[in-house]
Amino acid sequence: MEAHLTRHIASDEPRVMVVDGSKVVRRLIEQVLKADLPGVTVLACESGAEAKQQLEAGVVDFVTTALRLPDMDGLELAQHIREHAPQAYIPIVVVSGDVQERLIARTLSDAVTDYFDKSLGFTALAAFIRGYVRPESNVTGEVLYVEDSRVVALATRRMMEKHGLTVLHVVSVEDALALLETAKAQGKVPGADIVLTDVNLKGELTGGDLLERIRNEYGYGKGQLPVLVMTGDDNPKNQAVLIRQGANDLVEKPIEERLLITKLLFQLRVGQHSRALLLAETA
């Protein structure tokens, strides 16, 4: 197994396992992955048992699974992969049509890295997976970053700038709102391409207050101005409140770079697509 792992890393050819009971879905995902990720090897599995066999046969870089499989629950498969994978960590994403409900309920198991909303389409899924297995080296996008800890801000800002993102860092919600107000006055709506904010901040306003202002006072929807919220609170009820207030997604602390960057890039693409559609409709 170790020799296989060495050869695989050297080849830099991603291996993606797609687990879904639908042959049509597996075929569609495989087609868009091969078009979007040249050199990718797609391991299409109908059941959890077949996925387990594939895992024993070699290294996998990424797993996408449906929640309901013919022989087991997708979360059960994710837990098995966590316990038996040959490498330290494999991103596991559940592809589902009820993402928002599950985000609000916070019913993800610890074994799952992320959820992907099936309604966004398989082309978007391919781009999402690429963010994990083959991150883009040159990315454009402006992040309004709200964090009052200088140490955390420095480390996180370096993560983002290393991947080509432009970062506007402020230490309070009040400062962030001032930037959004200035951008609005100058006709640069919504200003930044995405907002990344901590929950607990210095000043009277919290990250939740910033969410409320962005969604209600400014009227920027999740597509127009995506917001990622960083939180060290793993209480499902408190996390659910942030989702209801308008967060696109959550990033739990301590920050894991690859997960943060992947979520940022994905939400940036969603925002750019949504704004392009809005411009086309108003043109």
PyMOL commands that set and color helices and strands:
alter all, ss='L'
color gray80, all
select helices_A, chain A and resi 2-11+23-36+48-57+74-84+99-105+118-120+122-133+150-162+173-185+207-217+236-245+257-282
alter helices_A, ss='H'
color red, helices_A
select strands_A, chain A and resi 15-19+41-45+62-66+92-96+114-117+142-146+166-170+194-198+227-231+249-252
alter strands_A, ss='S'
color yellow, strands_A
deselect
rebuild
show_as cartoon
